[in-house]
Amino acid sequence: MPERPGYCPSCDRFIGAHDLCPYCDTPAGRLLPLRRLRLAALLIAVAGLGLVALFRHRHGIPTVALADLSPAWHGAHIRVHGVATAPPRRGRSRSGQPWLALTLAERSRPLLEVVAVGRTAELLAPLFDRSALPKTPMAIEVVGRLQWRAEKGPTLFVQTPADLIFHGPPSE
C-alpha cells in the first residue's frame, strides 16, 4: 500500500504533522513540506512585526486640522492645534478618578473635547489653575488618541502631561 502523507504507515490512521504516531508509536516519514510551511509562516510573521515596529518609529504622529476630523479617525494617535476658548473643567468620576476637560476650537470650526483622566489629570491640574491661565484664549497643541462617538462627536484623550503644549495667545 502506498504511503499517504499525514497517515501512519503502520496503523493507517491520520496523524497530521507528527513524526511519531500517537496511536502505535511508529515513526512516520518526515513531512518536510508542512514543516517548511510552518517555518516560513513563522519567519514571515516575525519579519512583518519587525517592519511594523520600524515604520512606527520612523514616521511621526500626523497633524490633523480640526475641520478634517471625521469618524474615520476613530482610534488614531494624532496631533491637533487649536485654541482653548473656554476655561477648563475638572472633577471626579463616580469611581473617584480625577478628570480634566478642555474644549478646543479652530476659527469657528467644529469643537474638540480634550480629556485627561487619572494620574495625567492630577499632573496637569496645576497648569489649569485660574491664576496660571491668562484671560485671553490660549493656543494649544495636543497629542492623544481620538475617540469618536455619534452623540458627542470627537474626544481626544491625552495620555501624558507632555502631550499638552501651551503656545500662548493665538496668532491670527
DSSP file (Angstrom, degrees, kcal/mol; ACC not computed):
  #  RESIDUE AA STRUCTURE BP1 BP2  ACC     N-H-->O    O-->H-N    N-H-->O    O-->H-N    TCO  KAPPA ALPHA  PHI   PSI    X-CA   Y-CA   Z-CA
    1    1 A M              0   0    0      0, 0.0     2,-0.1     0, 0.0     0, 0.0   0.000 360.0 360.0 360.0 131.6    0.0    0.0    0.0
    2    2 A P        -     0   0    0      0, 0.0     2,-0.3     0, 0.0     0, 0.0  -0.359 360.0-107.6 -68.9 147.6    1.5    3.4   -0.9
    3    3 A E        -     0   0    0     -2,-0.1     5,-0.1     1,-0.0     0, 0.0  -0.586  29.8-151.8 -78.2 131.6    2.3    5.8    1.9
    4    4 A R    >   -     0   0    0     -2,-0.3     3,-1.7     4,-0.1     2,-0.1  -0.868  24.2-110.1-103.1 135.4   -0.1    8.7    2.2
    5    5 A P  T 3  S+     0   0    0      0, 0.0     3,-0.1     0, 0.0    11,-0.1  -0.415 103.0  21.7 -65.7 136.5    1.2   12.0    3.7
    6    6 A G  T 3  S+     0   0    0      1,-0.3     9,-3.1    23,-0.2    10,-1.6   0.391 104.9 100.2  90.1  -3.2   -0.2   12.7    7.2
    7    7 A Y  B <  S-A   14   0A   0     -3,-1.7    -1,-0.3     7,-0.3     7,-0.2  -0.889  79.8-107.0-117.0 148.1   -1.2    9.0    7.8
    8    8 A C     >  -     0   0    0      5,-2.8     4,-1.2    -2,-0.3    -4,-0.1  -0.518  20.1-144.0 -69.8 132.6    0.7    6.4    9.9
    9    9 A P  T  4 S+     0   0    0      0, 0.0    -1,-0.1     0, 0.0    19,-0.1   0.714  96.7  42.1 -71.5 -17.7    2.4    3.8    7.7
   10   10 A S  T  4 S+     0   0    0      3,-0.1    18,-0.0    16,-0.1    -2,-0.0   0.925 129.8  17.7 -93.7 -55.5    1.7    1.1   10.2
   11   11 A C  T  4 S-     0   0    0      2,-0.1    -1,-0.0    15,-0.1    -3,-0.0   0.499  91.7-131.6 -99.2  -4.5   -1.9    1.6   11.5
   12   12 A D     <  +     0   0    0     -4,-1.2     2,-0.3     1,-0.2    -5,-0.0   0.800  56.9 140.8  58.6  34.6   -3.1    3.8    8.6
   13   13 A R        -     0   0    0      1,-0.0    -5,-2.8     2,-0.0     2,-0.4  -0.751  61.8 -98.6-101.2 155.2   -4.6    6.4   11.0
   14   14 A F  B     +A    7   0A   0     -2,-0.3    -7,-0.3    -7,-0.2    -8,-0.1  -0.588  46.2 163.9 -74.6 125.9   -4.4   10.2   10.4
   15   15 A I    >   -     0   0    0     -9,-3.1     3,-1.3    -2,-0.4    -8,-0.2   0.391  28.2-152.5-122.0  -1.8   -1.6   11.7   12.5
   16   16 A G  T 3   -     0   0    0    -10,-1.6    -1,-0.3     1,-0.2   -10,-0.2  -0.447  66.8 -16.6  69.2-132.0   -1.1   15.1   10.8
   17   17 A A  T 3  S+     0   0    0     -2,-0.2    -1,-0.2   -12,-0.1    14,-0.2   0.223  97.8 127.9 -96.3  13.4    2.3   16.6   11.0
   18   18 A H    <   -     0   0    0     -3,-1.3   -12,-0.1     1,-0.1    -3,-0.1  -0.386  52.6-150.0 -70.9 147.5    3.6   14.3   13.9
   19   19 A D  S    S+     0   0    0      1,-0.2     9,-3.3    -2,-0.1     2,-0.4   0.684  87.0  45.0 -85.2 -20.8    6.9   12.5   13.5
   20   20 A L  B    S-B   27   0B   0      7,-0.2    -1,-0.2    -5,-0.1     5,-0.1  -0.986  91.9-115.1-127.8 132.0    5.6    9.7   15.7
   21   21 A C     >  -     0   0    0      5,-2.4     4,-1.8    -2,-0.4     5,-0.1  -0.494  17.4-151.7 -66.9 124.9    2.2    8.0   15.6
   22   22 A P  T  4 S+     0   0    0      0, 0.0    -1,-0.2     0, 0.0    -7,-0.0   0.648  93.0  49.4 -72.1 -12.3    0.3    8.8   18.8
   23   23 A Y  T  4 S+     0   0    0      3,-0.1    -2,-0.0   -10,-0.1    -8,-0.0   0.871 131.2   8.3 -93.0 -43.5   -1.6    5.5   18.5
   24   24 A C  T  4 S-     0   0    0      2,-0.1    -3,-0.1     0, 0.0    -1,-0.0   0.354  90.1-123.2-124.5   6.5    1.1    2.9   17.8
   25   25 A D     <  +     0   0    0     -4,-1.8     0, 0.0     1,-0.2     0, 0.0   0.750  56.7 152.1  57.1  29.1    4.4    4.8   18.4
   26   26 A T        -     0   0    0     -5,-0.1    -5,-2.4     1,-0.0     2,-0.2  -0.742  52.1-112.4 -87.4 133.9    5.6    4.0   14.9
   27   27 A P  B     -B   20   0B   0      0, 0.0     2,-0.3     0, 0.0    -7,-0.2  -0.481  35.0-151.0 -65.5 131.2    8.0    6.5   13.4
   28   28 A A        -     0   0    0     -9,-3.3   -20,-0.1    -2,-0.2     3,-0.1  -0.665  25.9 -91.4 -99.2 157.7    6.3    8.3   10.5
   29   29 A G        -     0   0    0     -2,-0.3   -23,-0.2     1,-0.1    -1,-0.1  -0.403  53.0 -96.6 -65.2 143.8    8.1    9.7    7.5
   30   30 A R        -     0   0    0      1,-0.1     2,-1.1    -2,-0.1    -1,-0.1  -0.379  25.3-143.4 -64.7 137.7    9.0   13.4    7.9
   31   31 A L     >  +     0   0    0    -14,-0.2     4,-2.0     1,-0.2     3,-0.4  -0.673  28.5 171.3-100.6  76.1    6.5   15.7    6.4
   32   32 A L  H  > S+     0   0    0     -2,-1.1     4,-3.0     1,-0.2     5,-0.3   0.866  70.2  56.9 -60.9 -40.8    9.0   18.3    5.2
   33   33 A P  H  > S+     0   0    0      0, 0.0     4,-2.1     0, 0.0    -1,-0.2   0.915 110.2  45.7 -59.8 -39.2    6.6   20.4    3.1
   34   34 A L  H  > S+     0   0    0     -3,-0.4     4,-2.4     2,-0.2    -2,-0.2   0.904 114.0  48.7 -67.5 -40.3    4.4   21.0    6.2
   35   35 A R  H  X S+     0   0    0     -4,-2.0     4,-2.4     1,-0.2    -1,-0.2   0.914 112.2  48.3 -65.7 -42.2    7.4   21.8    8.4
   36   36 A R  H  X S+     0   0    0     -4,-3.0     4,-2.8     1,-0.2    -1,-0.2   0.890 110.4  52.5 -65.0 -38.1    8.8   24.2    5.8
   37   37 A L  H  X S+     0   0    0     -4,-2.1     4,-2.5    -5,-0.3    -2,-0.2   0.923 110.4  46.9 -63.7 -44.1    5.4   25.9    5.5
   38   38 A R  H  X S+     0   0    0     -4,-2.4     4,-2.2     2,-0.2    -2,-0.2   0.917 113.9  47.8 -64.2 -42.0    5.2   26.4    9.3
   39   39 A L  H  X S+     0   0    0     -4,-2.4     4,-2.4     2,-0.2    -2,-0.2   0.908 112.2  49.5 -65.2 -41.7    8.8   27.7    9.5
   40   40 A A  H  X S+     0   0    0     -4,-2.8     4,-2.4     2,-0.2    -2,-0.2   0.904 110.4  50.5 -64.0 -41.3    8.1   30.1    6.5
   41   41 A A  H  X S+     0   0    0     -4,-2.5     4,-2.1     2,-0.2    -1,-0.2   0.902 111.3  48.8 -63.4 -40.9    4.9   31.3    8.2
   42   42 A L  H  X S+     0   0    0     -4,-2.2     4,-2.3     2,-0.2    -2,-0.2   0.925 112.2  47.8 -64.3 -45.0    6.7   32.0   11.4
   43   43 A L  H  X S+     0   0    0     -4,-2.4     4,-2.4     1,-0.2    -2,-0.2   0.897 112.1  49.4 -64.8 -40.4    9.6   33.9    9.7
   44   44 A I  H  X S+     0   0    0     -4,-2.4     4,-2.4     2,-0.2    -1,-0.2   0.899 111.3  50.0 -65.2 -40.4    7.1   36.0    7.6
   45   45 A A  H  X S+     0   0    0     -4,-2.1     4,-2.2     2,-0.2    -2,-0.2   0.925 112.6  45.9 -64.5 -44.7    5.2   36.9   10.8
   46   46 A V  H  X S+     0   0    0     -4,-2.3     4,-2.2     2,-0.2    -2,-0.2   0.912 113.3  49.5 -65.8 -42.0    8.3   37.9   12.7
   47   47 A A  H  X S+     0   0    0     -4,-2.4     4,-2.2     2,-0.2    -1,-0.2   0.895 110.1  52.0 -63.4 -39.3    9.6   39.9    9.8
   48   48 A G  H  X S+     0   0    0     -4,-2.4     4,-2.3     2,-0.2    -2,-0.2   0.911 109.6  48.3 -63.6 -43.0    6.2   41.6    9.4
   49   49 A L  H  X S+     0   0    0     -4,-2.2     4,-2.3     1,-0.2    -1,-0.2   0.889 110.4  52.4 -64.0 -38.4    6.2   42.6   13.1
   50   50 A G  H  X S+     0   0    0     -4,-2.2     4,-2.3     2,-0.2    -2,-0.2   0.906 110.0  48.1 -63.4 -41.4    9.7   43.9   12.8
   51   51 A L  H  X S+     0   0    0     -4,-2.2     4,-2.7     2,-0.2     5,-0.2   0.892 110.2  51.7 -66.2 -39.8    8.7   46.1    9.8
   52   52 A V  H  X S+     0   0    0     -4,-2.3     4,-2.0     1,-0.2    -2,-0.2   0.929 111.7  47.0 -62.1 -44.4    5.7   47.4   11.7
   53   53 A A  H  X S+     0   0    0     -4,-2.3     4,-1.5     2,-0.2    -2,-0.2   0.896 112.6  50.4 -64.0 -40.1    7.9   48.4   14.6
   54   54 A L  H  X S+     0   0    0     -4,-2.3     4,-1.2     1,-0.2    -2,-0.2   0.939 113.8  42.8 -63.8 -48.1   10.5   50.0   12.3
   55   55 A F  H  X S+     0   0    0     -4,-2.7     4,-1.7     1,-0.2    -1,-0.2   0.805 107.8  60.8 -71.3 -28.2    7.9   52.1   10.4
   56   56 A R  H  < S+     0   0    0     -4,-2.0    -1,-0.2    -5,-0.2    -2,-0.2   0.901 110.9  40.2 -63.8 -39.1    6.1   53.1   13.6
   57   57 A H  H  < S+     0   0    0     -4,-1.5    -1,-0.2    -3,-0.2    -2,-0.2   0.705 113.6  53.8 -83.7 -19.9    9.2   54.7   15.0
   58   58 A R  H  < S+     0   0    0     -4,-1.2     2,-0.4    -5,-0.1    -2,-0.2   0.780 100.2  66.3 -85.3 -27.6   10.3   56.3   11.7
   59   59 A H  S  < S-     0   0    0     -4,-1.7     2,-0.0    -5,-0.1     0, 0.0  -0.784  79.9-133.5 -98.8 138.6    7.1   58.1   11.0
   60   60 A G        -     0   0    0     -2,-0.4    -1,-0.1     1,-0.1    -2,-0.1  -0.171  35.8 -79.6 -79.6 176.5    5.9   60.9   13.2
   61   61 A I        -     0   0    0      1,-0.1    17,-0.1    17,-0.1    -1,-0.1  -0.655  54.7-114.6 -76.9 127.9    2.5   61.5   14.6
   62   62 A P        -     0   0    0      0, 0.0    17,-2.5     0, 0.0     2,-0.6  -0.381  19.3-135.2 -69.1 141.5    0.2   63.0   12.0
   63   63 A T  B     -c   79   0C   0     15,-0.2     2,-0.4    -2,-0.1    17,-0.2  -0.862  24.9-169.2 -95.4 124.6   -1.1   66.6   12.5
   64   64 A V        -     0   0    0     15,-2.8    17,-0.4    -2,-0.6     2,-0.2  -0.941  19.4-127.0-119.8 134.1   -4.8   66.8   11.7
   65   65 A A    >   -     0   0    0     -2,-0.4     3,-1.2    15,-0.1     4,-0.5  -0.500  24.0-121.5 -73.9 147.7   -6.8   70.0   11.4
   66   66 A L  G >  S+     0   0    0     15,-0.4     3,-1.0     1,-0.3    -1,-0.1   0.851 113.4  57.3 -59.5 -33.9   -9.9   70.2   13.5
   67   67 A A  G 3  S+     0   0    0      1,-0.2    -1,-0.3    42,-0.1    44,-0.0   0.759 103.0  55.0 -68.9 -23.3  -12.0   70.7   10.3
   68   68 A D  G <  S+     0   0    0     -3,-1.2    -1,-0.2     2,-0.0    -2,-0.2   0.507  79.3 116.4 -88.6  -4.9  -10.6   67.4    8.9
   69   69 A L    <   +     0   0    0     -3,-1.0    -3,-0.0    -4,-0.5     0, 0.0  -0.429  36.4 155.6 -67.7 136.6  -11.7   65.2   11.8
   70   70 A S    >   -     0   0    0     -2,-0.1     3,-2.1    83,-0.0     4,-0.1  -0.918  60.7 -87.9-149.4 171.1  -14.2   62.6   10.9
   71   71 A P  G >  S+     0   0    0      0, 0.0     3,-1.6     0, 0.0    77,-0.1   0.720 118.5  73.5 -59.4 -18.8  -15.3   59.2   12.3
   72   72 A A  G 3  S+     0   0    0      1,-0.3    -3,-0.1     3,-0.0    76,-0.0   0.738  89.5  59.6 -65.8 -21.5  -12.6   57.6   10.1
   73   73 A W  G X  S+     0   0    0     -3,-2.1     3,-2.4     2,-0.1    73,-0.3   0.412  74.7 135.6 -85.6   1.4  -10.0   59.0   12.5
   74   74 A H  T <  S+     0   0    0     -3,-1.6    73,-0.2     1,-0.3     3,-0.1  -0.280  76.2  10.5 -55.5 126.7  -11.5   57.0   15.5
   75   75 A G  T 3  S+     0   0    0     71,-3.2    -1,-0.3     1,-0.3     2,-0.1   0.370  95.9 137.0  87.6  -3.6   -8.7   55.3   17.5
   76   76 A A    <   -     0   0    0     -3,-2.4    70,-2.6    70,-0.1     2,-0.8  -0.458  56.6-129.9 -79.5 148.5   -5.9   57.2   15.7
   77   77 A H  E     + D   0 145C   0     68,-0.2     2,-0.2    -2,-0.1    68,-0.2  -0.877  49.8 160.1 -94.4 107.9   -3.0   58.7   17.6
   78   78 A I  E     - D   0 144C   0     66,-2.4    66,-2.3    -2,-0.8     2,-0.4  -0.767  40.7-129.7-131.7 168.9   -2.9   62.3   16.3
   79   79 A R  E     -cD  63 143C   0    -17,-2.5   -15,-2.8    -2,-0.2     2,-0.3  -0.977  27.1-176.8-119.1 134.5   -1.7   65.8   16.9
   80   80 A V  E     - D   0 142C   0     62,-2.6    62,-2.6    -2,-0.4     2,-0.4  -0.955  15.9-149.6-130.6 152.1   -4.1   68.8   16.7
   81   81 A H  E     + D   0 141C   0    -17,-0.4   -15,-0.4    -2,-0.3     2,-0.3  -0.968  35.6 136.0-117.5 136.1   -3.6   72.5   17.1
   82   82 A G  E     - D   0 140C   0     58,-2.5    58,-3.1    -2,-0.4     2,-0.5  -0.930  49.0 -96.3-161.7-175.3   -6.4   74.7   18.4
   83   83 A V  E     -ED 105 139C   0     22,-2.8    22,-1.9    -2,-0.3     2,-1.0  -0.972  24.7-136.3-120.7 127.0   -7.5   77.5   20.7
   84   84 A A  E     +ED 104 138C   0     54,-3.0    54,-1.3    -2,-0.5    20,-0.2  -0.723  31.1 170.0 -80.8 106.2   -8.8   76.9   24.2
   85   85 A T        +     0   0    0     -2,-1.0    -1,-0.2    18,-0.9    19,-0.1   0.682  57.8  49.1 -95.0 -19.0  -11.7   79.3   24.2
   86   86 A A  S    S-     0   0    0     17,-0.6    17,-0.3     1,-0.0     3,-0.1  -0.840  94.6 -94.8-118.5 155.8  -13.4   78.2   27.4
   87   87 A P        -     0   0    0      0, 0.0    16,-0.1     0, 0.0    -2,-0.1  -0.367  51.5 -98.2 -66.0 149.7  -12.0   77.7   30.9
   88   88 A P        -     0   0    0      0, 0.0     2,-0.4     0, 0.0    14,-0.2  -0.289  33.3-142.5 -67.7 154.1  -11.0   74.1   31.7
   89   89 A R  E     +F  101   0C   0     12,-2.8    12,-3.5    -3,-0.1     2,-0.3  -0.903  21.1 176.3-115.5 146.4  -13.4   71.8   33.6
   90   90 A R  E     +F  100   0C   0     -2,-0.4     2,-0.3    10,-0.2    10,-0.2  -0.980  12.4 126.7-146.6 160.9  -12.3   69.3   36.2
   91   91 A G  E     -F   99   0C   0      8,-2.0     8,-2.5    -2,-0.3     2,-0.4  -0.943  49.2 -78.0-179.1-161.8  -13.9   66.9   38.6
   92   92 A R  E     -F   98   0C   0     -2,-0.3     5,-0.0     6,-0.2    -2,-0.0  -0.976  34.7-127.3-129.0 143.3  -14.0   63.3   39.7
   93   93 A S    >   -     0   0    0      4,-2.7     3,-1.7    -2,-0.4     6,-0.0  -0.179  40.5 -92.4 -76.6 177.2  -15.8   60.4   38.2
   94   94 A R  T 3  S+     0   0    0      1,-0.3    -1,-0.1     2,-0.1    -2,-0.0   0.813 129.4  53.7 -61.8 -29.1  -18.2   58.1   40.1
   95   95 A S  T 3  S-     0   0    0      2,-0.1    -1,-0.3     1,-0.0    -2,-0.0   0.461 123.1-106.3 -85.3  -0.1  -15.4   55.8   40.9
   96   96 A G  S <  S+     0   0    0     -3,-1.7    -2,-0.1     1,-0.3    -1,-0.0   0.497  71.6 143.8  92.0   4.7  -13.3   58.7   42.3
   97   97 A Q        -     0   0    0      1,-0.1    -4,-2.7    -5,-0.0    -1,-0.3  -0.638  50.3-121.7 -80.5 130.7  -10.9   59.0   39.4
   98   98 A P  E     -F   92   0C   0      0, 0.0    20,-2.9     0, 0.0     2,-0.3  -0.396  31.7-175.1 -72.0 148.6   -9.9   62.6   38.6
   99   99 A W  E     -FG  91 117C   0     -8,-2.5    -8,-2.0    18,-0.2     2,-0.4  -0.968  13.3-162.8-139.4 156.8  -10.6   64.0   35.1
  100  100 A L  E     -FG  90 116C   0     16,-2.4    16,-2.6    -2,-0.3     2,-0.4  -0.994  10.4-168.8-140.7 131.4   -9.8   67.3   33.4
  101  101 A A  E     -FG  89 115C   0    -12,-3.5   -12,-2.8    -2,-0.4     2,-0.3  -0.953   6.5-179.1-129.0 145.1  -11.5   68.5   30.2
  102  102 A L  E     - G   0 114C   0     12,-2.4    12,-3.5    -2,-0.4     2,-0.5  -0.995  20.0-137.3-141.1 140.4  -10.7   71.3   27.8
  103  103 A T  E     - G   0 113C   0     -2,-0.3   -18,-0.9   -17,-0.3   -17,-0.6  -0.896  18.6-163.4-105.8 126.2  -12.6   72.5   24.7
  104  104 A L  E     -EG  84 112C   0      8,-3.1     8,-2.2    -2,-0.5     2,-0.3  -0.843   8.1-179.3-107.2 144.0  -10.6   73.4   21.5
  105  105 A A  E     -E   83   0C   0    -22,-1.9   -22,-2.8    -2,-0.4     2,-0.3  -0.920  17.1-152.1-133.9 162.3  -11.8   75.4   18.6
  106  106 A E  S >  S-     0   0    0     -2,-0.3     3,-0.9     3,-0.3   -24,-0.0  -0.792  72.7 -45.8-139.8  94.3  -10.2   76.4   15.3
  107  107 A R  T 3  S-     0   0    0     -2,-0.3   -25,-0.0     1,-0.3     0, 0.0   0.932 118.6 -42.6  45.6  62.8  -11.6   79.6   13.8
  108  108 A S  T 3  S+     0   0    0      1,-0.2    -1,-0.3     2,-0.0     3,-0.1   0.684 108.2 136.7  59.1  22.9  -15.3   78.7   14.2
  109  109 A R    <   -     0   0    0     -3,-0.9    -3,-0.3     1,-0.2    -1,-0.2  -0.327  67.8 -58.7 -83.8 175.6  -14.6   75.1   13.1
  110  110 A P        -     0   0    0      0, 0.0    -1,-0.2     0, 0.0    -4,-0.2  -0.184  62.2-111.2 -56.5 149.1  -16.0   72.1   14.9
  111  111 A L        -     0   0    0     -6,-0.1     2,-0.4    -3,-0.1    -6,-0.2  -0.491  24.1-155.3 -84.2 152.4  -15.2   71.8   18.6
  112  112 A L  E     -G  104   0C   0     -8,-2.2    -8,-3.1    -2,-0.2     2,-0.5  -0.997   9.5-141.4-128.7 130.1  -12.9   69.1   20.0
  113  113 A E  E     -Gh 103 155C   0     41,-1.6    43,-3.2    -2,-0.4     2,-0.5  -0.811  13.7-160.1 -90.8 124.6  -13.1   67.9   23.6
  114  114 A V  E     -Gh 102 156C   0    -12,-3.5   -12,-2.4    -2,-0.5     2,-0.4  -0.932  14.3-174.1-107.0 125.6   -9.6   67.2   25.1
  115  115 A V  E     -Gh 101 157C   0     41,-2.8    43,-2.6    -2,-0.5     2,-0.4  -0.966  16.5-171.1-128.1 135.3   -9.8   64.9   28.2
  116  116 A A  E     -Gh 100 158C   0    -16,-2.6   -16,-2.4    -2,-0.4     2,-0.3  -0.981  15.6-168.6-119.5 137.4   -7.1   63.8   30.7
  117  117 A V  E >   -G   99   0C   0     41,-0.5     3,-1.0    -2,-0.4   -18,-0.2  -0.938  43.9 -14.6-128.8 147.0   -8.0   61.1   33.2
  118  118 A G  T 3> S+     0   0    0    -20,-2.9     4,-1.8    -2,-0.3     3,-0.2  -0.405 125.6   1.6  73.5-134.1   -6.4   59.7   36.3
  119  119 A R  H 3> S+     0   0    0      1,-0.2     4,-2.2     2,-0.2    -1,-0.2   0.846 131.5  57.0 -61.9 -36.5   -2.7   60.4   37.0
  120  120 A T  H <> S+     0   0    0     -3,-1.0     4,-1.9     1,-0.2    -1,-0.2   0.910 106.3  49.8 -61.9 -42.1   -2.4   62.5   33.9
  121  121 A A  H  > S+     0   0    0    -23,-0.3     4,-1.4    -3,-0.2    -1,-0.2   0.884 109.6  51.7 -64.6 -38.3   -5.3   64.8   35.1
  122  122 A E  H  < S+     0   0    0     -4,-1.8    -1,-0.2     1,-0.2    -2,-0.2   0.904 111.5  46.5 -64.7 -40.6   -3.6   65.1   38.5
  123  123 A L  H  < S+     0   0    0     -4,-2.2     4,-0.2     1,-0.2    -1,-0.2   0.811 115.2  46.3 -72.8 -29.0   -0.3   66.1   37.0
  124  124 A L  H >X S+     0   0    0     -4,-1.9     3,-1.0    -5,-0.2     4,-0.9   0.662  89.4  87.3 -84.7 -17.1   -2.0   68.7   34.6
  125  125 A A  G >< S+     0   0    0     -4,-1.4     3,-1.0     1,-0.3    -1,-0.2   0.859  83.1  55.2 -55.7 -42.5   -4.2   70.2   37.3
  126  126 A P  G >4 S+     0   0    0      0, 0.0     3,-1.1     0, 0.0    -1,-0.3   0.832 103.4  57.2 -62.4 -28.7   -1.6   72.8   38.5
  127  127 A L  G <4 S+     0   0    0     -3,-1.0    -2,-0.2    -4,-0.2    -3,-0.1   0.772 105.6  51.8 -68.7 -24.7   -1.3   74.1   34.9
  128  128 A F  G << S+     0   0    0     -3,-1.0    -1,-0.2    -4,-0.9    -3,-0.1   0.180  75.5 131.9-102.4  17.2   -5.0   74.8   34.8
  129  129 A D    X>  -     0   0    0     -3,-1.1     4,-1.6     1,-0.1     3,-0.7  -0.400  68.8-117.7 -63.0 147.6   -5.3   76.9   38.0
  130  130 A R  T 34 S+     0   0    0      1,-0.3    -1,-0.1     2,-0.2    -3,-0.0   0.826 115.0  51.3 -57.9 -33.5   -7.3   80.1   37.4
  131  131 A S  T 34 S+     0   0    0      1,-0.2    -1,-0.3     3,-0.0    -3,-0.0   0.788 107.5  52.6 -76.8 -26.2   -4.2   82.1   38.3
  132  132 A A  T <4 S+     0   0    0     -3,-0.7    -2,-0.2    -6,-0.2    -1,-0.2   0.804  98.0  72.8 -80.6 -29.5   -1.9   80.3   35.9
  133  133 A L  S  < S-     0   0    0     -4,-1.6    -5,-0.0     1,-0.1     2,-0.0  -0.702  81.5-128.1 -90.0 135.0   -4.1   80.7   32.8
  134  134 A P        -     0   0    0      0, 0.0    -2,-0.1     0, 0.0     4,-0.1  -0.316  20.3-117.1 -72.8 165.0   -4.4   84.1   31.1
  135  135 A K  S    S+     0   0    0      2,-0.1     3,-0.1   -48,-0.0    -2,-0.0   0.761  92.3  80.6 -74.8 -24.9   -7.8   85.6   30.5
  136  136 A T  S    S-     0   0    0      1,-0.1     0, 0.0    33,-0.0     0, 0.0  -0.370  99.8 -83.1 -77.9 161.1   -7.3   85.6   26.7
  137  137 A P        -     0   0    0      0, 0.0     2,-0.4     0, 0.0   -52,-0.2  -0.299  47.6-136.1 -60.4 151.3   -7.8   82.5   24.6
  138  138 A M  E     -D   84   0C   0    -54,-1.3   -54,-3.0    31,-0.2     2,-0.4  -0.942   3.5-131.8-119.9 128.5   -4.8   80.2   24.5
  139  139 A A  E     -DI  83 168C   0     29,-3.9    28,-3.3    -2,-0.4    29,-0.6  -0.648  35.2-176.1 -76.3 130.0   -3.2   78.4   21.5
  140  140 A I  E     -DI  82 166C   0    -58,-3.1   -58,-2.5    -2,-0.4     2,-0.4  -0.971  23.6-154.4-134.0 143.2   -2.6   74.7   22.4
  141  141 A E  E     -DI  81 165C   0     24,-2.8    24,-3.0    -2,-0.4     2,-0.4  -0.973  21.8-173.0-113.8 130.9   -1.0   71.7   20.7
  142  142 A V  E     -DI  80 164C   0    -62,-2.6   -62,-2.6    -2,-0.4     2,-0.4  -0.979  14.9-165.1-131.2 137.5   -2.3   68.3   21.9
  143  143 A V  E     +D   79   0C   0     20,-2.1    16,-0.5    -2,-0.4     2,-0.3  -0.978  38.1 111.3-116.8 132.7   -1.2   64.8   21.1
  144  144 A G  E     -D   78   0C   0    -66,-2.3   -66,-2.4    -2,-0.4     2,-0.5  -0.982  65.2 -67.0-176.3-174.5   -3.6   61.9   22.0
  145  145 A R  E     -DJ  77 157C   0     12,-2.0    12,-2.8    -2,-0.3     2,-0.3  -0.849  46.7-135.3 -99.9 127.0   -5.9   59.1   21.0
  146  146 A L  E     - J   0 156C   0    -70,-2.6   -71,-3.2    -2,-0.5     2,-0.4  -0.631  18.4-171.5 -86.4 134.8   -9.1   60.2   19.2
  147  147 A Q  E     - J   0 155C   0      8,-3.2     8,-2.5    -2,-0.3     2,-0.5  -0.996   7.1-158.7-123.9 130.3  -12.4   58.6   20.2
  148  148 A W  E     - J   0 154C   0     -2,-0.4     2,-0.4     6,-0.2     3,-0.1  -0.938   9.9-178.6-115.1 121.7  -15.5   59.4   18.1
  149  149 A R  E  >  - J   0 153C   0      4,-1.9     4,-3.1    -2,-0.5     3,-0.1  -0.959  27.7-136.2-117.4 138.7  -19.0   59.0   19.4
  150  150 A A  T  4 S+     0   0    0     -2,-0.4    -1,-0.1     1,-0.2    -2,-0.0   0.879 104.5  41.2 -61.4 -39.9  -22.0   59.7   17.3
  151  151 A E  T  4 S+     0   0    0      1,-0.1    -1,-0.2     2,-0.1    -3,-0.0   0.768 128.0  29.0 -82.3 -24.5  -23.9   61.6   20.0
  152  152 A K  T  4 S-     0   0    0      1,-0.3    -2,-0.2    -3,-0.1    -1,-0.1   0.686  94.4-142.3-107.9 -23.1  -20.9   63.6   21.4
  153  153 A G  E  <  - J   0 149C   0     -4,-3.1    -4,-1.9   -41,-0.1    -1,-0.3  -0.593  55.1  -4.5  88.7-157.2  -18.5   64.0   18.5
  154  154 A P  E     - J   0 148C   0      0, 0.0   -41,-1.6     0, 0.0     2,-0.4  -0.481  55.3-177.8 -80.7 141.5  -14.7   63.8   18.8
  155  155 A T  E     -hJ 113 147C   0     -8,-2.5    -8,-3.2    -2,-0.2     2,-0.6  -0.998  12.7-153.6-133.0 130.5  -12.9   63.4   22.1
  156  156 A L  E     -hJ 114 146C   0    -43,-3.2   -41,-2.8    -2,-0.4     2,-0.6  -0.925   9.8-150.2-107.6 121.2   -9.1   63.4   22.3
  157  157 A F  E     -hJ 115 145C   0    -12,-2.8   -12,-2.0    -2,-0.6     2,-0.3  -0.819   7.5-146.5 -96.0 119.2   -7.6   61.5   25.2
  158  158 A V  E     -h  116   0C   0    -43,-2.6   -41,-0.5    -2,-0.6   -14,-0.2  -0.675  12.6-172.4 -83.7 134.6   -4.3   62.9   26.5
  159  159 A Q        +     0   0    0    -16,-0.5    -1,-0.1    -2,-0.3   -39,-0.1   0.731  66.1  21.5-104.4 -26.0   -2.0   60.1   27.8
  160  160 A T  S >  S-     0   0    0    -17,-0.3     3,-1.7     1,-0.1    -1,-0.2  -0.972  75.1-117.5-137.8 154.7    0.9   62.0   29.4
  161  161 A P  G >  S+     0   0    0      0, 0.0     3,-1.4     0, 0.0    -1,-0.1   0.798 112.4  64.7 -61.1 -27.5    1.3   65.6   30.6
  162  162 A A  G 3  S+     0   0    0      1,-0.3     0, 0.0     3,-0.0     0, 0.0   0.640  87.1  72.5 -70.6 -12.4    4.0   66.2   27.9
  163  163 A D  G <  S+     0   0    0     -3,-1.7   -20,-2.1     1,-0.1     2,-0.6   0.502  86.5  71.4 -80.7  -3.6    1.3   65.7   25.2
  164  164 A L  E <   -I  142   0C   0     -3,-1.4     2,-0.5   -22,-0.2   -22,-0.2  -0.956  64.9-178.6-117.5 115.5   -0.3   69.1   26.1
  165  165 A I  E     -I  141   0C   0    -24,-3.0   -24,-2.8    -2,-0.6     2,-0.4  -0.958  16.8-147.2-121.6 124.9    1.7   72.1   25.0
  166  166 A F  E     -I  140   0C   0     -2,-0.5   -26,-0.2   -26,-0.2    -2,-0.0  -0.745  14.5-179.9 -88.7 134.4    0.7   75.7   25.5
  167  167 A H  E     -     0   0C   0    -28,-3.3   -27,-0.2    -2,-0.4    -1,-0.1   0.386  40.1-118.1-113.4   0.7    1.8   78.2   22.8
  168  168 A G  E     -I  139   0C   0    -29,-0.6   -29,-3.9   -34,-0.0    -1,-0.4  -0.508  67.7  -3.4  94.3-166.0    0.4   81.5   24.3
  169  169 A P  S    S-     0   0    0      0, 0.0   -31,-0.2     0, 0.0     2,-0.0  -0.320  86.3-100.4 -62.2 143.5   -2.2   83.7   22.7
  170  170 A P        -     0   0    0      0, 0.0     2,-0.4     0, 0.0   -87,-0.0  -0.336  29.3-131.0 -68.2 145.3   -3.4   82.6   19.3
  171  171 A S              0   0    0      1,-0.1    -3,-0.0    -3,-0.1     0, 0.0  -0.807 360.0 360.0 -94.8 136.7   -1.9   84.3   16.2
  172  172 A E              0   0    0     -2,-0.4    -1,-0.1     0, 0.0     0, 0.0   0.435 360.0 360.0 -94.2 360.0   -4.5   85.5   13.6
